Amino acid sequence: MSLEKKYSKLIDSIKKAGSAAVAFSGGVDSSFLCHAAVAALGNKAIAVTIVSPMLPQSELDWAKRIAALTGIKHIVINEDHIDEEVAANPYNRCYYCKKIEFGKITDAAREHGAAVVFDGSNTDDLNDYRPGLQAIAELNICSPLREAGLSKAEIRELSKRFGLPTWDKPAFACLASRIPYGETINKQKLSRVEQAEDFLRSEGFIQFRVRSHGDIARIEVARDERKRFFDENLLDRVSRQIKEFGFLYAAFELEGYVMGSLNRAQEKTN
């Protein structure tokens, strides 16, 4: 099916909902879904963002920017608490987190008269470990991008065509994904990871993660960005800043950024 036909299928399926609330993180997929929802439903579409300790300020800024650009009504729900099941950080942490967050989004949708809740998962998500998809299914959340057969690459291409600045935005996952399964999540750990990643961004890095291993920050950058670390001044700056944020040690992952690299520890035990 051509990209144009997939987009037409997407618009048609959204129109059938009559009204909808988009679970909006500010990422590539949910930003494009906001655009499509407005195109299909106009002011009968809303976007809902859950602001928790696991969402960095930079992503909230993106969400506000895209909401203003698309004209979608943006509802922000502040949730400062980390639920006990999420803080325990089991291998299926994402299931508990999504169950809680989408429960709140569903409540907001009902309050604002939206008939359904949309999430931004795409066809690529079916090929990765995504326990959150189970929670989404249990809550009867609709996934119109996935149902239209759109992949991440196709969503980026369509986003570019429609002038969305997120078309080339680096992939992102919540801050909790930086902490190994089984290690308790708290605000202090999330905060130091956020500060460390903000610093790498300020240094011009594009795709990166700062994985938290106790007192060690394991830095991953895209493979083609690794060569920048052959610079003693940069190494000194990164080391100094990482430690100022609360880590005792700063380590560099030689193979570079790998999506879901923390899953390896769990896979090794199975």
ChimeraX commands (.cxc) that place a marker at each C-alpha (Angstrom):
marker #1 position 0.00,0.00,0.00 radius 0.5
marker #1 position 1.34,3.45,-0.91 radius 0.5
marker #1 position 2.11,6.02,1.74 radius 0.5
marker #1 position -0.68,8.24,0.45 radius 0.5
marker #1 position -3.22,5.41,0.81 radius 0.5
marker #1 position -2.00,4.64,4.32 radius 0.5
marker #1 position -2.46,8.29,5.29 radius 0.5
marker #1 position -5.94,8.32,3.77 radius 0.5
marker #1 position -6.78,5.16,5.71 radius 0.5
marker #1 position -5.52,6.83,8.88 radius 0.5
marker #1 position -7.67,9.93,8.38 radius 0.5
marker #1 position -10.75,7.84,7.63 radius 0.5
marker #1 position -10.33,5.72,10.77 radius 0.5
marker #1 position -9.85,8.81,12.95 radius 0.5
marker #1 position -12.97,10.44,11.47 radius 0.5
marker #1 position -15.03,7.38,12.41 radius 0.5
marker #1 position -14.20,7.98,16.08 radius 0.5
marker #1 position -16.12,11.28,16.02 radius 0.5
marker #1 position -13.97,12.74,18.79 radius 0.5
marker #1 position -10.71,11.63,20.37 radius 0.5
marker #1 position -8.00,12.28,22.92 radius 0.5
marker #1 position -4.39,11.69,21.83 radius 0.5
marker #1 position -1.97,10.39,24.45 radius 0.5
marker #1 position 0.70,12.98,23.73 radius 0.5
marker #1 position 4.36,12.68,24.77 radius 0.5
marker #1 position 5.83,15.17,22.32 radius 0.5
marker #1 position 7.60,12.42,20.39 radius 0.5
marker #1 position 7.61,11.72,16.66 radius 0.5
marker #1 position 4.59,9.41,16.61 radius 0.5
marker #1 position 2.20,11.20,18.95 radius 0.5
marker #1 position 3.08,14.56,17.39 radius 0.5
marker #1 position 2.16,13.27,13.94 radius 0.5
marker #1 position -0.99,11.72,15.39 radius 0.5
marker #1 position -1.99,15.12,16.80 radius 0.5
marker #1 position -1.62,16.61,13.32 radius 0.5
marker #1 position -3.73,13.84,11.79 radius 0.5
marker #1 position -6.36,14.09,14.54 radius 0.5
marker #1 position -6.81,17.82,13.92 radius 0.5
marker #1 position -6.96,17.22,10.16 radius 0.5
marker #1 position -9.70,14.61,10.66 radius 0.5
marker #1 position -11.64,15.95,13.65 radius 0.5
marker #1 position -10.81,19.64,14.02 radius 0.5
marker #1 position -11.69,20.92,17.49 radius 0.5
marker #1 position -13.12,17.52,18.45 radius 0.5
marker #1 position -9.56,16.33,18.98 radius 0.5
marker #1 position -7.59,16.98,22.16 radius 0.5
marker #1 position -4.10,16.02,23.32 radius 0.5
marker #1 position -3.34,14.86,26.85 radius 0.5
marker #1 position 0.15,14.88,28.35 radius 0.5
marker #1 position 0.99,13.25,31.68 radius 0.5
marker #1 position 3.82,15.18,33.33 radius 0.5
marker #1 position 5.58,12.81,35.72 radius 0.5
marker #1 position 9.14,12.58,37.09 radius 0.5
marker #1 position 9.86,10.26,34.14 radius 0.5
marker #1 position 9.11,12.93,31.51 radius 0.5
marker #1 position 11.98,15.41,31.09 radius 0.5
marker #1 position 11.27,19.10,30.66 radius 0.5
marker #1 position 12.71,18.97,27.15 radius 0.5
marker #1 position 9.96,16.56,26.04 radius 0.5
marker #1 position 7.25,18.66,27.66 radius 0.5
marker #1 position 8.63,21.65,25.77 radius 0.5
marker #1 position 8.32,19.68,22.52 radius 0.5
marker #1 position 4.73,18.75,23.36 radius 0.5
marker #1 position 3.77,22.37,23.99 radius 0.5
marker #1 position 5.47,23.45,20.78 radius 0.5
marker #1 position 3.67,20.86,18.64 radius 0.5
marker #1 position 0.32,21.54,20.29 radius 0.5
marker #1 position 0.67,25.21,19.42 radius 0.5
marker #1 position 1.75,24.38,15.87 radius 0.5
marker #1 position -1.09,21.96,15.15 radius 0.5
marker #1 position -3.70,23.96,17.04 radius 0.5
marker #1 position -4.85,20.97,19.07 radius 0.5
marker #1 position -6.27,21.65,22.54 radius 0.5
marker #1 position -3.55,20.56,24.98 radius 0.5
marker #1 position -4.38,19.23,28.43 radius 0.5
marker #1 position -1.49,18.78,30.85 radius 0.5
marker #1 position -1.90,16.54,33.90 radius 0.5
marker #1 position 0.76,16.88,36.60 radius 0.5
marker #1 position 1.55,13.64,38.41 radius 0.5
marker #1 position 4.44,14.04,40.85 radius 0.5
marker #1 position 4.09,10.61,42.47 radius 0.5
marker #1 position 5.88,7.47,41.28 radius 0.5
marker #1 position 3.59,4.50,41.84 radius 0.5
marker #1 position 5.03,1.73,44.02 radius 0.5
marker #1 position 4.77,-0.94,41.30 radius 0.5
marker #1 position 6.58,1.32,38.85 radius 0.5
marker #1 position 9.25,2.36,41.38 radius 0.5
marker #1 position 10.04,-1.32,42.02 radius 0.5
marker #1 position 11.12,-1.43,38.35 radius 0.5
marker #1 position 10.24,-5.02,37.37 radius 0.5
marker #1 position 10.93,-6.30,33.86 radius 0.5
marker #1 position 7.32,-5.44,32.91 radius 0.5
marker #1 position 7.49,-1.98,34.52 radius 0.5
marker #1 position 6.15,-0.38,31.35 radius 0.5
marker #1 position 2.94,-2.39,31.73 radius 0.5
marker #1 position 2.19,-0.87,35.15 radius 0.5
marker #1 position 3.23,2.60,34.05 radius 0.5
marker #1 position 1.05,2.55,30.92 radius 0.5
marker #1 position -1.89,1.13,32.87 radius 0.5
marker #1 position -1.72,4.04,35.30 radius 0.5
marker #1 position -1.03,6.79,32.75 radius 0.5
marker #1 position -3.63,5.67,30.23 radius 0.5
marker #1 position -6.15,5.31,33.04 radius 0.5
marker #1 position -5.64,9.01,33.80 radius 0.5
marker #1 position -5.80,9.90,30.09 radius 0.5
marker #1 position -9.03,7.94,29.74 radius 0.5
marker #1 position -10.51,9.88,32.66 radius 0.5
marker #1 position -9.46,13.17,31.04 radius 0.5
marker #1 position -10.95,12.07,27.71 radius 0.5
marker #1 position -14.26,11.30,29.39 radius 0.5
marker #1 position -14.22,14.63,31.20 radius 0.5
marker #1 position -13.69,16.53,27.95 radius 0.5
marker #1 position -16.19,14.56,25.90 radius 0.5
marker #1 position -13.74,12.56,23.78 radius 0.5
marker #1 position -15.18,9.23,22.61 radius 0.5
marker #1 position -11.89,7.32,22.34 radius 0.5
marker #1 position -8.24,7.52,23.35 radius 0.5
marker #1 position -5.51,7.18,20.72 radius 0.5
marker #1 position -1.92,6.11,21.36 radius 0.5
marker #1 position 0.96,6.63,18.95 radius 0.5
marker #1 position 2.32,3.10,18.61 radius 0.5
marker #1 position 3.33,2.07,15.09 radius 0.5
marker #1 position 4.06,-1.20,13.28 radius 0.5
marker #1 position 7.71,-1.21,14.40 radius 0.5
marker #1 position 6.59,-1.53,18.02 radius 0.5
marker #1 position 5.36,-5.04,17.32 radius 0.5
marker #1 position 8.97,-6.13,16.76 radius 0.5
marker #1 position 10.29,-4.91,20.12 radius 0.5
marker #1 position 9.72,-5.79,23.76 radius 0.5
marker #1 position 6.76,-3.55,24.61 radius 0.5
marker #1 position 4.88,-4.71,27.74 radius 0.5
marker #1 position 2.99,-1.43,27.65 radius 0.5
marker #1 position 1.06,-2.68,24.62 radius 0.5
marker #1 position -0.70,-5.20,26.87 radius 0.5
marker #1 position -1.95,-2.40,29.12 radius 0.5
marker #1 position -3.12,-0.42,26.11 radius 0.5
marker #1 position -5.06,-3.43,24.84 radius 0.5
marker #1 position -6.65,-4.06,28.24 radius 0.5
marker #1 position -7.87,-0.44,28.41 radius 0.5
marker #1 position -9.26,-0.57,24.85 radius 0.5
marker #1 position -6.97,2.19,23.64 radius 0.5
marker #1 position -6.94,2.63,19.85 radius 0.5
marker #1 position -3.69,2.67,17.87 radius 0.5
marker #1 position -4.61,4.27,14.53 radius 0.5
marker #1 position -1.03,4.60,13.25 radius 0.5
marker #1 position -0.41,0.90,13.72 radius 0.5
marker #1 position -3.81,0.00,12.29 radius 0.5
marker #1 position -3.06,2.07,9.17 radius 0.5
marker #1 position 0.15,0.05,8.72 radius 0.5
marker #1 position 2.50,2.99,9.31 radius 0.5
marker #1 position 6.10,2.37,10.33 radius 0.5
marker #1 position 8.35,4.84,12.14 radius 0.5
marker #1 position 10.17,5.69,8.90 radius 0.5
marker #1 position 6.86,6.38,7.13 radius 0.5
marker #1 position 5.65,8.55,10.01 radius 0.5
marker #1 position 8.85,10.56,9.77 radius 0.5
marker #1 position 8.38,10.95,6.01 radius 0.5
marker #1 position 4.78,12.14,6.41 radius 0.5
marker #1 position 5.78,14.45,9.25 radius 0.5
marker #1 position 8.36,16.03,6.97 radius 0.5
marker #1 position 5.80,16.49,4.20 radius 0.5
marker #1 position 3.44,18.27,6.60 radius 0.5
marker #1 position 6.16,20.50,8.03 radius 0.5
marker #1 position 6.32,19.02,11.52 radius 0.5
marker #1 position 9.68,19.76,13.18 radius 0.5
marker #1 position 9.59,16.34,14.84 radius 0.5
marker #1 position 10.21,14.56,11.53 radius 0.5
marker #1 position 13.91,14.08,12.36 radius 0.5
marker #1 position 13.63,14.20,16.15 radius 0.5
marker #1 position 15.80,11.47,17.75 radius 0.5
marker #1 position 14.05,8.45,19.23 radius 0.5
marker #1 position 13.24,8.88,22.91 radius 0.5
marker #1 position 11.98,6.73,25.76 radius 0.5
marker #1 position 11.00,7.76,29.29 radius 0.5
marker #1 position 13.75,8.38,31.83 radius 0.5
marker #1 position 12.89,5.18,33.70 radius 0.5
marker #1 position 14.32,3.23,30.76 radius 0.5
marker #1 position 17.81,4.40,31.81 radius 0.5
marker #1 position 17.69,2.42,35.07 radius 0.5
marker #1 position 18.31,-1.37,35.02 radius 0.5
marker #1 position 15.35,-3.59,35.86 radius 0.5
marker #1 position 15.22,-4.48,39.54 radius 0.5
marker #1 position 16.95,-1.28,40.67 radius 0.5
marker #1 position 14.51,1.00,42.47 radius 0.5
marker #1 position 13.47,4.14,40.61 radius 0.5
marker #1 position 13.31,7.43,42.50 radius 0.5
marker #1 position 13.22,11.12,41.62 radius 0.5
marker #1 position 16.88,11.70,42.49 radius 0.5
marker #1 position 18.05,9.03,40.02 radius 0.5
marker #1 position 15.76,10.32,37.29 radius 0.5
marker #1 position 16.86,13.91,37.89 radius 0.5
marker #1 position 20.57,13.22,37.55 radius 0.5
marker #1 position 19.97,11.26,34.34 radius 0.5
marker #1 position 17.91,14.14,32.95 radius 0.5
marker #1 position 20.61,16.67,33.82 radius 0.5
marker #1 position 23.32,14.50,32.28 radius 0.5
marker #1 position 21.37,14.06,29.04 radius 0.5
marker #1 position 20.56,17.78,28.89 radius 0.5
marker #1 position 24.29,18.43,29.15 radius 0.5
marker #1 position 25.11,16.05,26.28 radius 0.5
marker #1 position 22.45,17.78,24.22 radius 0.5
marker #1 position 24.02,21.15,24.99 radius 0.5
marker #1 position 27.33,19.74,23.72 radius 0.5
marker #1 position 25.70,19.05,20.35 radius 0.5
marker #1 position 25.12,15.30,20.61 radius 0.5
marker #1 position 22.00,14.12,18.79 radius 0.5
marker #1 position 21.30,10.48,19.69 radius 0.5
marker #1 position 22.39,9.40,23.16 radius 0.5
marker #1 position 21.47,7.83,26.47 radius 0.5
marker #1 position 22.90,8.06,29.97 radius 0.5
marker #1 position 22.30,4.68,31.60 radius 0.5
marker #1 position 22.33,4.70,35.39 radius 0.5
marker #1 position 24.17,1.79,37.04 radius 0.5
marker #1 position 24.27,2.70,40.71 radius 0.5
marker #1 position 26.96,5.37,41.02 radius 0.5
marker #1 position 28.11,4.84,37.42 radius 0.5
marker #1 position 26.78,6.79,34.44 radius 0.5
marker #1 position 27.26,4.72,31.28 radius 0.5
marker #1 position 27.16,7.08,28.32 radius 0.5
marker #1 position 25.94,5.88,24.94 radius 0.5
marker #1 position 26.11,8.07,21.85 radius 0.5
marker #1 position 25.28,7.24,18.24 radius 0.5
marker #1 position 28.00,5.21,16.52 radius 0.5
marker #1 position 28.85,8.03,14.14 radius 0.5
marker #1 position 29.17,10.48,17.06 radius 0.5
marker #1 position 31.63,8.36,19.08 radius 0.5
marker #1 position 34.71,9.88,17.46 radius 0.5
marker #1 position 33.97,13.18,19.18 radius 0.5
marker #1 position 35.13,11.60,22.43 radius 0.5
marker #1 position 38.70,11.51,21.09 radius 0.5
marker #1 position 39.03,14.97,22.59 radius 0.5
marker #1 position 40.60,15.41,26.01 radius 0.5
marker #1 position 38.82,18.70,26.68 radius 0.5
marker #1 position 35.42,17.14,25.96 radius 0.5
marker #1 position 36.26,14.13,28.12 radius 0.5
marker #1 position 37.17,16.42,31.00 radius 0.5
marker #1 position 33.98,18.47,30.64 radius 0.5
marker #1 position 31.74,15.42,30.48 radius 0.5
marker #1 position 33.44,13.75,33.44 radius 0.5
marker #1 position 33.24,16.88,35.57 radius 0.5
marker #1 position 29.59,17.60,34.78 radius 0.5
marker #1 position 28.41,14.01,35.18 radius 0.5
marker #1 position 29.91,13.92,38.66 radius 0.5
marker #1 position 28.43,17.28,39.59 radius 0.5
marker #1 position 25.01,15.82,38.78 radius 0.5
marker #1 position 25.49,13.13,41.43 radius 0.5
marker #1 position 27.30,10.21,39.82 radius 0.5
marker #1 position 30.67,9.07,41.19 radius 0.5
marker #1 position 31.94,7.68,37.90 radius 0.5
marker #1 position 31.44,8.45,34.20 radius 0.5
marker #1 position 31.92,5.57,31.75 radius 0.5
marker #1 position 31.72,5.43,27.96 radius 0.5
marker #1 position 29.98,2.58,26.11 radius 0.5
marker #1 position 32.39,1.62,23.34 radius 0.5
marker #1 position 29.81,0.20,20.91 radius 0.5
marker #1 position 27.71,3.34,21.04 radius 0.5
marker #1 position 23.97,3.84,21.45 radius 0.5
marker #1 position 21.83,0.72,21.20 radius 0.5
marker #1 position 18.07,0.93,21.72 radius 0.5
marker #1 position 16.95,-1.17,24.68 radius 0.5
marker #1 position 20.48,-2.13,25.71 radius 0.5
marker #1 position 19.38,-2.65,29.32 radius 0.5
marker #1 position 17.23,-5.56,28.15 radius 0.5
marker #1 position 20.38,-7.64,27.69 radius 0.5
marker #1 position 20.76,-8.34,31.40 radius 0.5
marker #1 position 17.26,-9.82,31.53 radius 0.5
marker #1 position 17.70,-11.77,28.30 radius 0.5
marker #1 position 20.91,-13.30,29.67 radius 0.5
marker #1 position 19.06,-14.73,32.67 radius 0.5
marker #1 position 16.33,-16.36,30.55 radius 0.5
marker link #1:1,2 radius 0.2
marker link #1:2,3 radius 0.2
marker link #1:3,4 radius 0.2
marker link #1:4,5 radius 0.2
marker link #1:5,6 radius 0.2
marker link #1:6,7 radius 0.2
marker link #1:7,8 radius 0.2
marker link #1:8,9 radius 0.2
marker link #1:9,10 radius 0.2
marker link #1:10,11 radius 0.2
marker link #1:11,12 radius 0.2
marker link #1:12,13 radius 0.2
marker link #1:13,14 radius 0.2
marker link #1:14,15 radius 0.2
marker link #1:15,16 radius 0.2
marker link #1:16,17 radius 0.2
marker link #1:17,18 radius 0.2
marker link #1:18,19 radius 0.2
marker link #1:19,20 radius 0.2
marker link #1:20,21 radius 0.2
marker link #1:21,22 radius 0.2
marker link #1:22,23 radius 0.2
marker link #1:23,24 radius 0.2
marker link #1:24,25 radius 0.2
marker link #1:25,26 radius 0.2
marker link #1:26,27 radius 0.2
marker link #1:27,28 radius 0.2
marker link #1:28,29 radius 0.2
marker link #1:29,30 radius 0.2
marker link #1:30,31 radius 0.2
marker link #1:31,32 radius 0.2
marker link #1:32,33 radius 0.2
marker link #1:33,34 radius 0.2
marker link #1:34,35 radius 0.2
marker link #1:35,36 radius 0.2
marker link #1:36,37 radius 0.2
marker link #1:37,38 radius 0.2
marker link #1:38,39 radius 0.2
marker link #1:39,40 radius 0.2
marker link #1:40,41 radius 0.2
marker link #1:41,42 radius 0.2
marker link #1:42,43 radius 0.2
marker link #1:43,44 radius 0.2
marker link #1:44,45 radius 0.2
marker link #1:45,46 radius 0.2
marker link #1:46,47 radius 0.2
marker link #1:47,48 radius 0.2
marker link #1:48,49 radius 0.2
marker link #1:49,50 radius 0.2
marker link #1:50,51 radius 0.2
marker link #1:51,52 radius 0.2
marker link #1:52,53 radius 0.2
marker link #1:53,54 radius 0.2
marker link #1:54,55 radius 0.2
marker link #1:55,56 radius 0.2
marker link #1:56,57 radius 0.2
marker link #1:57,58 radius 0.2
marker link #1:58,59 radius 0.2
marker link #1:59,60 radius 0.2
marker link #1:60,61 radius 0.2
marker link #1:61,62 radius 0.2
marker link #1:62,63 radius 0.2
marker link #1:63,64 radius 0.2
marker link #1:64,65 radius 0.2
marker link #1:65,66 radius 0.2
marker link #1:66,67 radius 0.2
marker link #1:67,68 radius 0.2
marker link #1:68,69 radius 0.2
marker link #1:69,70 radius 0.2
marker link #1:70,71 radius 0.2
marker link #1:71,72 radius 0.2
marker link #1:72,73 radius 0.2
marker link #1:73,74 radius 0.2
marker link #1:74,75 radius 0.2
marker link #1:75,76 radius 0.2
marker link #1:76,77 radius 0.2
marker link #1:77,78 radius 0.2
marker link #1:78,79 radius 0.2
marker link #1:79,80 radius 0.2
marker link #1:80,81 radius 0.2
marker link #1:81,82 radius 0.2
marker link #1:82,83 radius 0.2
marker link #1:83,84 radius 0.2
marker link #1:84,85 radius 0.2
marker link #1:85,86 radius 0.2
marker link #1:86,87 radius 0.2
marker link #1:87,88 radius 0.2
marker link #1:88,89 radius 0.2
marker link #1:89,90 radius 0.2
marker link #1:90,91 radius 0.2
marker link #1:91,92 radius 0.2
marker link #1:92,93 radius 0.2
marker link #1:93,94 radius 0.2
marker link #1:94,95 radius 0.2
marker link #1:95,96 radius 0.2
marker link #1:96,97 radius 0.2
marker link #1:97,98 radius 0.2
marker link #1:98,99 radius 0.2
marker link #1:99,100 radius 0.2
marker link #1:100,101 radius 0.2
marker link #1:101,102 radius 0.2
marker link #1:102,103 radius 0.2
marker link #1:103,104 radius 0.2
marker link #1:104,105 radius 0.2
marker link #1:105,106 radius 0.2
marker link #1:106,107 radius 0.2
marker link #1:107,108 radius 0.2
marker link #1:108,109 radius 0.2
marker link #1:109,110 radius 0.2
marker link #1:110,111 radius 0.2
marker link #1:111,112 radius 0.2
marker link #1:112,113 radius 0.2
marker link #1:113,114 radius 0.2
marker link #1:114,115 radius 0.2
marker link #1:115,116 radius 0.2
marker link #1:116,117 radius 0.2
marker link #1:117,118 radius 0.2
marker link #1:118,119 radius 0.2
marker link #1:119,120 radius 0.2
marker link #1:120,121 radius 0.2
marker link #1:121,122 radius 0.2
marker link #1:122,123 radius 0.2
marker link #1:123,124 radius 0.2
marker link #1:124,125 radius 0.2
marker link #1:125,126 radius 0.2
marker link #1:126,127 radius 0.2
marker link #1:127,128 radius 0.2
marker link #1:128,129 radius 0.2
marker link #1:129,130 radius 0.2
marker link #1:130,131 radius 0.2
marker link #1:131,132 radius 0.2
marker link #1:132,133 radius 0.2
marker link #1:133,134 radius 0.2
marker link #1:134,135 radius 0.2
marker link #1:135,136 radius 0.2
marker link #1:136,137 radius 0.2
marker link #1:137,138 radius 0.2
marker link #1:138,139 radius 0.2
marker link #1:139,140 radius 0.2
marker link #1:140,141 radius 0.2
marker link #1:141,142 radius 0.2
marker link #1:142,143 radius 0.2
marker link #1:143,144 radius 0.2
marker link #1:144,145 radius 0.2
marker link #1:145,146 radius 0.2
marker link #1:146,147 radius 0.2
marker link #1:147,148 radius 0.2
marker link #1:148,149 radius 0.2
marker link #1:149,150 radius 0.2
marker link #1:150,151 radius 0.2
marker link #1:151,152 radius 0.2
marker link #1:152,153 radius 0.2
marker link #1:153,154 radius 0.2
marker link #1:154,155 radius 0.2
marker link #1:155,156 radius 0.2
marker link #1:156,157 radius 0.2
marker link #1:157,158 radius 0.2
marker link #1:158,159 radius 0.2
marker link #1:159,160 radius 0.2
marker link #1:160,161 radius 0.2
marker link #1:161,162 radius 0.2
marker link #1:162,163 radius 0.2
marker link #1:163,164 radius 0.2
marker link #1:164,165 radius 0.2
marker link #1:165,166 radius 0.2
marker link #1:166,167 radius 0.2
marker link #1:167,168 radius 0.2
marker link #1:168,169 radius 0.2
marker link #1:169,170 radius 0.2
marker link #1:170,171 radius 0.2
marker link #1:171,172 radius 0.2
marker link #1:172,173 radius 0.2
marker link #1:173,174 radius 0.2
marker link #1:174,175 radius 0.2
marker link #1:175,176 radius 0.2
marker link #1:176,177 radius 0.2
marker link #1:177,178 radius 0.2
marker link #1:178,179 radius 0.2
marker link #1:179,180 radius 0.2
marker link #1:180,181 radius 0.2
marker link #1:181,182 radius 0.2
marker link #1:182,183 radius 0.2
marker link #1:183,184 radius 0.2
marker link #1:184,185 radius 0.2
marker link #1:185,186 radius 0.2
marker link #1:186,187 radius 0.2
marker link #1:187,188 radius 0.2
marker link #1:188,189 radius 0.2
marker link #1:189,190 radius 0.2
marker link #1:190,191 radius 0.2
marker link #1:191,192 radius 0.2
marker link #1:192,193 radius 0.2
marker link #1:193,194 radius 0.2
marker link #1:194,195 radius 0.2
marker link #1:195,196 radius 0.2
marker link #1:196,197 radius 0.2
marker link #1:197,198 radius 0.2
marker link #1:198,199 radius 0.2
marker link #1:199,200 radius 0.2
marker link #1:200,201 radius 0.2
marker link #1:201,202 radius 0.2
marker link #1:202,203 radius 0.2
marker link #1:203,204 radius 0.2
marker link #1:204,205 radius 0.2
marker link #1:205,206 radius 0.2
marker link #1:206,207 radius 0.2
marker link #1:207,208 radius 0.2
marker link #1:208,209 radius 0.2
marker link #1:209,210 radius 0.2
marker link #1:210,211 radius 0.2
marker link #1:211,212 radius 0.2
marker link #1:212,213 radius 0.2
marker link #1:213,214 radius 0.2
marker link #1:214,215 radius 0.2
marker link #1:215,216 radius 0.2
marker link #1:216,217 radius 0.2
marker link #1:217,218 radius 0.2
marker link #1:218,219 radius 0.2
marker link #1:219,220 radius 0.2
marker link #1:220,221 radius 0.2
marker link #1:221,222 radius 0.2
marker link #1:222,223 radius 0.2
marker link #1:223,224 radius 0.2
marker link #1:224,225 radius 0.2
marker link #1:225,226 radius 0.2
marker link #1:226,227 radius 0.2
marker link #1:227,228 radius 0.2
marker link #1:228,229 radius 0.2
marker link #1:229,230 radius 0.2
marker link #1:230,231 radius 0.2
marker link #1:231,232 radius 0.2
marker link #1:232,233 radius 0.2
marker link #1:233,234 radius 0.2
marker link #1:234,235 radius 0.2
marker link #1:235,236 radius 0.2
marker link #1:236,237 radius 0.2
marker link #1:237,238 radius 0.2
marker link #1:238,239 radius 0.2
marker link #1:239,240 radius 0.2
marker link #1:240,241 radius 0.2
marker link #1:241,242 radius 0.2
marker link #1:242,243 radius 0.2
marker link #1:243,244 radius 0.2
marker link #1:244,245 radius 0.2
marker link #1:245,246 radius 0.2
marker link #1:246,247 radius 0.2
marker link #1:247,248 radius 0.2
marker link #1:248,249 radius 0.2
marker link #1:249,250 radius 0.2
marker link #1:250,251 radius 0.2
marker link #1:251,252 radius 0.2
marker link #1:252,253 radius 0.2
marker link #1:253,254 radius 0.2
marker link #1:254,255 radius 0.2
marker link #1:255,256 radius 0.2
marker link #1:256,257 radius 0.2
marker link #1:257,258 radius 0.2
marker link #1:258,259 radius 0.2
marker link #1:259,260 radius 0.2
marker link #1:260,261 radius 0.2
marker link #1:261,262 radius 0.2
marker link #1:262,263 radius 0.2
marker link #1:263,264 radius 0.2
marker link #1:264,265 radius 0.2
marker link #1:265,266 radius 0.2
marker link #1:266,267 radius 0.2
marker link #1:267,268 radius 0.2
marker link #1:268,269 radius 0.2
marker link #1:269,270 radius 0.2
view
